[in-house]
Amino acid sequence: MKRNLSVWLLYDAANSFLMAAVTGLYLGQWIVIDNGFDDIWYGGTFTLATLLLLLTSPFWGAWSDKLGRRKPFISWMTIVLIVFGFLLSFTVNSQFSVLFRVMMALAFFLVIQYVYQISLIFYNSLLDKLSTSKSRGKISGLGSAVGSFGWIVGVALLLPFNEGKITLFGQPGRTQVFLPGVILFALLAWPMLLWFREPRVKEIKEKISFKDIYNKTIQGLKDLLKKNRNVTLFLLAFFFISDAIQTGELYFAILMDQIFKVSDPVKVQILGMMFLIAVPAAYVLGRLADKYGTKRLLVLVCFDLILIFALCFVASDPRILYLFAVFAGIGWGGFYTLFRALLVKISPRSQLGEYFGFYSTFERFASIVGPLTWGVITLMLREHGILKYRVAGFGLVFLMIIGLFLLTKVKEEKVFA
């Protein structure tokens, strides 16, 4: 049990190393700022990956429930992430034209995002096997804390590559971070593949077919909408709030550059401070949720995020970013910890993988609407400087308010009829 938990946590840190390299802080800025492409190219690729996830994640979740196993899916998806991470690393540092390098980088980013997001279905589902009803919030919080700590360490280790102090091959700058990021991911992910022992369950003998999974998924969705209104409300609330968070996370480094005019080391400092606060916040809020109630703390966390997001989109003084780092760190650390724990609490145990598939679907549907809306707004207002980012930002705040209202209607117990 302890070994399983250790390598499960280490895998969360590994994901953070990979995402620190290939998301907004480095890849997004390389595409939008360094190469002059509009925001929608980067956000649109993220949206396309999420759309593929939206269409397939319930099937993956239902398939794993039928097999009764999660680790095999994690194992081969990890290998795919490593391979495409290396392809991305070598392509951005190649001698091909800017257009070709950016287009190929977006293609590899599409695959990486899709596979990474799918793998989280199986990774999150293992929480049920690693915890009890009394420790679920604590273990979920510990996972989020380790992931946040991994991100902090990751960006710190990658910064010298970004600043041109270390150049492996090709041109110095942001393109140098991808290869070390992928190598660190591979090193930290490998123990999960080697040493995690998933409890064996009786394997279903009947043949597994796409039609079976389709029927099970559709029936599960019907049951969710008709019989489990409580989880439906929960997922809708999650959709609206996650929409804002995912979009903000995707573009935050670009926002700091365009609105606050800060350098990359300062961006890393702000984001590092935020995640440094998120580490203990995730763990502490997880523990408090076990004692005082998950929903109560989740409402407070969402209220905190709404206020600090609104402040960030009206401000222009870079000093406000440090205040943002504190309160967003608390909110960020608690949000996914508490939402994940609450879903386990209100869902049928026998359909947990399927419900995490629905959770992932709603989360990623938000990741379609948010970045696409952001991209369209900034494209339409491209001649209006930073105003385009402020308008898009307050759209996110409005969605979070809707989500918080729906969350207050969710009951913190299993309600299946």
KEPA-239566 format. One record per residue (C-alpha): residue number from 1; x, y, z. Coordinates in steps of 0.2 Angstrom, whole numbers. Layout:
N
{n NUM&east X&north Y&up Z}
...
***
This chain:
417
{n 1&east 0&north 0&up 0}
{n 2&east 14&north 12&up 5}
{n 3&east 24&north 8&up -11}
{n 4&east 9&north 10&up -22}
{n 5&east 5&north 27&up -14}
{n 6&east 23&north 33&up -16}
{n 7&east 24&north 29&up -34}
{n 8&east 7&north 36&up -37}
{n 9&east 12&north 52&up -30}
{n 10&east 28&north 52&up -39}
{n 11&east 19&north 50&up -56}
{n 12&east 9&north 66&up -51}
{n 13&east 25&north 75&up -50}
{n 14&east 31&north 68&up -66}
{n 15&east 16&north 75&up -75}
{n 16&east 19&north 92&up -68}
{n 17&east 37&north 91&up -75}
{n 18&east 30&north 87&up -93}
{n 19&east 16&north 100&up -92}
{n 20&east 28&north 114&up -85}
{n 21&east 38&north 112&up -102}
{n 22&east 24&north 109&up -115}
{n 23&east 10&north 121&up -109}
{n 24&east 8&north 140&up -108}
{n 25&east 23&north 145&up -99}
{n 26&east 35&north 139&up -113}
{n 27&east 27&north 132&up -128}
{n 28&east 12&north 144&up -128}
{n 29&east 24&north 159&up -127}
{n 30&east 35&north 152&up -140}
{n 31&east 21&north 151&up -152}
{n 32&east 12&north 167&up -148}
{n 33&east 26&north 179&up -143}
{n 34&east 42&north 172&up -151}
{n 35&east 34&north 167&up -167}
{n 36&east 19&north 180&up -168}
{n 37&east 5&north 168&up -171}
{n 38&east -12&north 173&up -164}
{n 39&east -18&north 166&up -147}
{n 40&east -31&north 155&up -156}
{n 41&east -18&north 144&up -164}
{n 42&east -12&north 138&up -147}
{n 43&east -29&north 138&up -139}
{n 44&east -37&north 130&up -154}
{n 45&east -25&north 116&up -153}
{n 46&east -29&north 113&up -135}
{n 47&east -47&north 114&up -139}
{n 48&east -46&north 101&up -153}
{n 49&east -37&north 89&up -141}
{n 50&east -50&north 92&up -128}
{n 51&east -64&north 89&up -141}
{n 52&east -56&north 72&up -145}
{n 53&east -56&north 68&up -127}
{n 54&east -74&north 74&up -125}
{n 55&east -79&north 61&up -138}
{n 56&east -69&north 47&up -131}
{n 57&east -66&north 49&up -112}
{n 58&east -83&north 40&up -107}
{n 59&east -78&north 25&up -117}
{n 60&east -61&north 24&up -110}
{n 61&east -68&north 25&up -92}
{n 62&east -82&north 12&up -96}
{n 63&east -69&north 0&up -104}
{n 64&east -58&north 1&up -89}
{n 65&east -72&north -2&up -77}
{n 66&east -76&north -18&up -87}
{n 67&east -58&north -24&up -87}
{n 68&east -57&north -19&up -68}
{n 69&east -40&north -12&up -71}
{n 70&east -32&north 5&up -73}
{n 71&east -13&north 3&up -74}
{n 72&east -11&north -5&up -91}
{n 73&east -19&north 11&up -99}
{n 74&east -7&north 22&up -89}
{n 75&east 8&north 12&up -94}
{n 76&east 6&north 13&up -113}
{n 77&east 0&north 31&up -112}
{n 78&east 16&north 36&up -103}
{n 79&east 26&north 28&up -117}
{n 80&east 16&north 38&up -130}
{n 81&east 19&north 54&up -120}
{n 82&east 38&north 51&up -119}
{n 83&east 39&north 47&up -138}
{n 84&east 29&north 62&up -144}
{n 85&east 38&north 73&up -131}
{n 86&east 55&north 69&up -139}
{n 87&east 48&north 72&up -156}
{n 88&east 42&north 90&up -151}
{n 89&east 59&north 93&up -143}
{n 90&east 69&north 89&up -159}
{n 91&east 56&north 98&up -171}
{n 92&east 56&north 115&up -162}
{n 93&east 75&north 115&up -163}
{n 94&east 76&north 110&up -181}
{n 95&east 82&north 120&up -196}
{n 96&east 65&north 119&up -205}
{n 97&east 55&north 135&up -208}
{n 98&east 46&north 144&up -194}
{n 99&east 29&north 139&up -201}
{n 100&east 34&north 121&up -202}
{n 101&east 41&north 120&up -185}
{n 102&east 26&north 129&up -177}
{n 103&east 13&north 118&up -186}
{n 104&east 22&north 102&up -182}
{n 105&east 24&north 107&up -164}
{n 106&east 6&north 110&up -163}
{n 107&east 2&north 93&up -170}
{n 108&east 13&north 85&up -157}
{n 109&east 6&north 96&up -144}
{n 110&east -11&north 89&up -149}
{n 111&east -6&north 71&up -146}
{n 112&east 2&north 75&up -130}
{n 113&east -13&north 84&up -123}
{n 114&east -25&north 71&up -128}
{n 115&east -15&north 57&up -121}
{n 116&east -11&north 66&up -105}
{n 117&east -29&north 71&up -102}
{n 118&east -35&north 53&up -105}
{n 119&east -22&north 46&up -94}
{n 120&east -29&north 56&up -79}
{n 121&east -45&north 46&up -80}
{n 122&east -36&north 31&up -75}
{n 123&east -24&north 40&up -63}
{n 124&east -38&north 48&up -54}
{n 125&east -48&north 32&up -53}
{n 126&east -34&north 24&up -43}
{n 127&east -38&north 36&up -28}
{n 128&east -52&north 24&up -23}
{n 129&east -39&north 10&up -21}
{n 130&east -27&north 20&up -12}
{n 131&east -38&north 28&up 1}
{n 132&east -53&north 25&up 13}
{n 133&east -69&north 36&up 15}
{n 134&east -60&north 44&up 30}
{n 135&east -43&north 47&up 21}
{n 136&east -49&north 51&up 4}
{n 137&east -48&north 70&up 6}
{n 138&east -31&north 69&up 13}
{n 139&east -24&north 57&up 0}
{n 140&east -32&north 68&up -14}
{n 141&east -24&north 83&up -6}
{n 142&east -7&north 75&up -5}
{n 143&east -8&north 71&up -23}
{n 144&east -12&north 89&up -28}
{n 145&east 2&north 95&up -16}
{n 146&east 15&north 84&up -24}
{n 147&east 9&north 89&up -41}
{n 148&east 11&north 107&up -37}
{n 149&east 28&north 104&up -29}
{n 150&east 33&north 95&up -45}
{n 151&east 28&north 110&up -55}
{n 152&east 38&north 122&up -44}
{n 153&east 54&north 111&up -45}
{n 154&east 51&north 108&up -64}
{n 155&east 50&north 126&up -69}
{n 156&east 65&north 130&up -58}
{n 157&east 76&north 117&up -66}
{n 158&east 70&north 122&up -84}
{n 159&east 73&north 141&up -81}
{n 160&east 92&north 140&up -85}
{n 161&east 88&north 132&up -102}
{n 162&east 75&north 145&up -105}
{n 163&east 86&north 159&up -101}
{n 164&east 100&north 153&up -113}
{n 165&east 112&north 148&up -99}
{n 166&east 111&north 130&up -105}
{n 167&east 109&north 126&up -123}
{n 168&east 108&north 108&up -128}
{n 169&east 107&north 110&up -147}
{n 170&east 98&north 122&up -159}
{n 171&east 94&north 140&up -154}
{n 172&east 95&north 146&up -136}
{n 173&east 79&north 151&up -128}
{n 174&east 62&north 143&up -124}
{n 175&east 64&north 129&up -136}
{n 176&east 78&north 122&up -125}
{n 177&east 66&north 117&up -111}
{n 178&east 56&north 103&up -119}
{n 179&east 70&north 90&up -120}
{n 180&east 75&north 91&up -102}
{n 181&east 56&north 92&up -97}
{n 182&east 53&north 75&up -106}
{n 183&east 68&north 67&up -99}
{n 184&east 63&north 72&up -81}
{n 185&east 45&north 66&up -84}
{n 186&east 51&north 49&up -90}
{n 187&east 63&north 47&up -75}
{n 188&east 49&north 51&up -63}
{n 189&east 35&north 41&up -71}
{n 190&east 45&north 25&up -73}
{n 191&east 43&north 19&up -55}
{n 192&east 24&north 19&up -57}
{n 193&east 25&north 8&up -72}
{n 194&east 37&north -4&up -64}
{n 195&east 32&north -5&up -45}
{n 196&east 13&north -1&up -44}
{n 197&east 4&north -16&up -40}
{n 198&east -15&north -15&up -44}
{n 199&east -26&north -26&up -34}
{n 200&east -32&north -40&up -45}
{n 201&east -51&north -42&up -48}
{n 202&east -61&north -55&up -56}
{n 203&east -59&north -52&up -75}
{n 204&east -75&north -51&up -85}
{n 205&east -75&north -66&up -97}
{n 206&east -86&north -59&up -110}
{n 207&east -79&north -51&up -125}
{n 208&east -76&north -33&up -124}
{n 209&east -82&north -23&up -140}
{n 210&east -84&north -5&up -144}
{n 211&east -103&north -8&up -145}
{n 212&east -103&north -14&up -127}
{n 213&east -93&north 1&up -121}
{n 214&east -104&north 12&up -131}
{n 215&east -120&north 5&up -124}
{n 216&east -114&north 5&up -106}
{n 217&east -108&north 23&up -108}
{n 218&east -124&north 29&up -116}
{n 219&east -134&north 20&up -102}
{n 220&east -123&north 27&up -89}
{n 221&east -125&north 45&up -96}
{n 222&east -144&north 42&up -96}
{n 223&east -144&north 36&up -78}
{n 224&east -133&north 51&up -73}
{n 225&east -145&north 64&up -81}
{n 226&east -161&north 55&up -76}
{n 227&east -158&north 47&up -59}
{n 228&east -142&north 56&up -52}
{n 229&east -147&north 74&up -53}
{n 230&east -135&north 78&up -39}
{n 231&east -120&north 72&up -48}
{n 232&east -127&north 81&up -64}
{n 233&east -128&north 97&up -54}
{n 234&east -110&north 94&up -47}
{n 235&east -103&north 91&up -65}
{n 236&east -112&north 107&up -72}
{n 237&east -104&north 117&up -58}
{n 238&east -87&north 110&up -61}
{n 239&east -89&north 114&up -80}
{n 240&east -92&north 132&up -77}
{n 241&east -78&north 135&up -64}
{n 242&east -66&north 123&up -73}
{n 243&east -69&north 133&up -89}
{n 244&east -62&north 149&up -81}
{n 245&east -47&north 140&up -72}
{n 246&east -42&north 130&up -87}
{n 247&east -42&north 145&up -99}
{n 248&east -33&north 156&up -86}
{n 249&east -20&north 142&up -84}
{n 250&east -18&north 141&up -102}
{n 251&east -15&north 159&up -106}
{n 252&east -8&north 166&up -89}
{n 253&east 10&north 167&up -94}
{n 254&east 5&north 177&up -110}
{n 255&east -6&north 188&up -99}
{n 256&east 8&north 192&up -88}
{n 257&east 18&north 197&up -103}
{n 258&east 5&north 207&up -112}
{n 259&east -4&north 216&up -97}
{n 260&east 9&north 217&up -84}
{n 261&east 25&north 217&up -95}
{n 262&east 35&north 206&up -84}
{n 263&east 50&north 195&up -89}
{n 264&east 51&north 176&up -89}
{n 265&east 60&north 175&up -72}
{n 266&east 47&north 186&up -64}
{n 267&east 33&north 175&up -72}
{n 268&east 42&north 159&up -65}
{n 269&east 43&north 168&up -48}
{n 270&east 25&north 172&up -48}
{n 271&east 19&north 155&up -54}
{n 272&east 32&north 146&up -42}
{n 273&east 25&north 156&up -27}
{n 274&east 7&north 152&up -32}
{n 275&east 11&north 133&up -33}
{n 276&east 22&north 134&up -17}
{n 277&east 7&north 140&up -8}
{n 278&east -4&north 127&up -17}
{n 279&east 6&north 113&up -10}
{n 280&east 2&north 115&up 8}
{n 281&east -16&north 122&up 4}
{n 282&east -20&north 106&up -6}
{n 283&east -15&north 95&up 9}
{n 284&east -22&north 106&up 23}
{n 285&east -39&north 109&up 14}
{n 286&east -40&north 90&up 10}
{n 287&east -38&north 86&up 29}
{n 288&east -50&north 100&up 34}
{n 289&east -63&north 93&up 21}
{n 290&east -63&north 76&up 30}
{n 291&east -67&north 85&up 46}
{n 292&east -78&north 99&up 42}
{n 293&east -86&north 94&up 25}
{n 294&east -80&north 95&up 7}
{n 295&east -93&north 105&up -1}
{n 296&east -92&north 119&up 13}
{n 297&east -74&north 122&up 9}
{n 298&east -76&north 120&up -9}
{n 299&east -88&north 134&up -10}
{n 300&east -76&north 145&up 0}
{n 301&east -62&north 141&up -12}
{n 302&east -72&north 145&up -27}
{n 303&east -77&north 162&up -20}
{n 304&east -59&north 165&up -17}
{n 305&east -55&north 162&up -35}
{n 306&east -69&north 173&up -42}
{n 307&east -62&north 188&up -32}
{n 308&east -44&north 186&up -36}
{n 309&east -48&north 183&up -55}
{n 310&east -58&north 199&up -55}
{n 311&east -45&north 209&up -47}
{n 312&east -31&north 202&up -59}
{n 313&east -41&north 207&up -74}
{n 314&east -44&north 225&up -69}
{n 315&east -26&north 229&up -62}
{n 316&east -10&north 234&up -72}
{n 317&east 2&north 236&up -57}
{n 318&east 14&north 221&up -58}
{n 319&east 14&north 221&up -39}
{n 320&east -4&north 214&up -39}
{n 321&east 3&north 198&up -46}
{n 322&east 10&north 194&up -29}
{n 323&east -7&north 195&up -21}
{n 324&east -14&north 185&up -35}
{n 325&east -1&north 172&up -31}
{n 326&east -6&north 170&up -13}
{n 327&east -25&north 169&up -15}
{n 328&east -24&north 159&up -32}
{n 329&east -12&north 147&up -24}
{n 330&east -25&north 143&up -10}
{n 331&east -39&north 142&up -23}
{n 332&east -29&north 132&up -35}
{n 333&east -23&north 120&up -22}
{n 334&east -40&north 117&up -15}
{n 335&east -51&north 117&up -31}
{n 336&east -46&north 100&up -39}
{n 337&east -42&north 92&up -22}
{n 338&east -59&north 95&up -16}
{n 339&east -69&north 93&up -32}
{n 340&east -60&north 76&up -34}
{n 341&east -64&north 70&up -17}
{n 342&east -82&north 76&up -18}
{n 343&east -85&north 66&up -34}
{n 344&east -79&north 50&up -25}
{n 345&east -90&north 54&up -11}
{n 346&east -106&north 56&up -21}
{n 347&east -104&north 43&up -34}
{n 348&east -108&north 25&up -35}
{n 349&east -93&north 15&up -31}
{n 350&east -96&north 2&up -44}
{n 351&east -96&north 15&up -58}
{n 352&east -82&north 26&up -51}
{n 353&east -71&north 24&up -67}
{n 354&east -86&north 29&up -78}
{n 355&east -90&north 44&up -67}
{n 356&east -72&north 50&up -68}
{n 357&east -75&north 48&up -87}
{n 358&east -90&north 60&up -85}
{n 359&east -80&north 71&up -74}
{n 360&east -66&north 72&up -87}
{n 361&east -78&north 75&up -100}
{n 362&east -86&north 90&up -92}
{n 363&east -69&north 96&up -87}
{n 364&east -63&north 95&up -105}
{n 365&east -79&north 102&up -112}
{n 366&east -75&north 117&up -102}
{n 367&east -58&north 116&up -109}
{n 368&east -66&north 117&up -127}
{n 369&east -78&north 132&up -123}
{n 370&east -66&north 142&up -113}
{n 371&east -50&north 143&up -124}
{n 372&east -60&north 144&up -140}
{n 373&east -71&north 158&up -133}
{n 374&east -55&north 167&up -127}
{n 375&east -47&north 164&up -144}
{n 376&east -61&north 171&up -154}
{n 377&east -63&north 187&up -142}
{n 378&east -44&north 191&up -143}
{n 379&east -45&north 188&up -162}
{n 380&east -60&north 200&up -164}
{n 381&east -52&north 213&up -153}
{n 382&east -34&north 210&up -159}
{n 383&east -32&north 229&up -163}
{n 384&east -37&north 234&up -146}
{n 385&east -21&north 229&up -136}
{n 386&east -23&north 223&up -118}
{n 387&east -42&north 227&up -119}
{n 388&east -45&north 211&up -128}
{n 389&east -37&north 201&up -113}
{n 390&east -48&north 211&up -100}
{n 391&east -64&north 208&up -109}
{n 392&east -60&north 189&up -111}
{n 393&east -55&north 188&up -93}
{n 394&east -72&north 195&up -86}
{n 395&east -81&north 183&up -97}
{n 396&east -72&north 169&up -87}
{n 397&east -77&north 178&up -70}
{n 398&east -95&north 177&up -75}
{n 399&east -94&north 159&up -79}
{n 400&east -86&north 156&up -62}
{n 401&east -101&north 165&up -54}
{n 402&east -113&north 153&up -63}
{n 403&east -103&north 138&up -57}
{n 404&east -103&north 143&up -39}
{n 405&east -122&north 146&up -39}
{n 406&east -124&north 128&up -45}
{n 407&east -112&north 121&up -33}
{n 408&east -122&north 128&up -18}
{n 409&east -137&north 116&up -24}
{n 410&east -126&north 100&up -23}
{n 411&east -130&north 89&up -9}
{n 412&east -115&north 81&up 0}
{n 413&east -121&north 63&up 0}
{n 414&east -125&north 49&up -12}
{n 415&east -141&north 53&up -20}
{n 416&east -146&north 41&up -34}
{n 417&east -164&north 44&up -37}
***
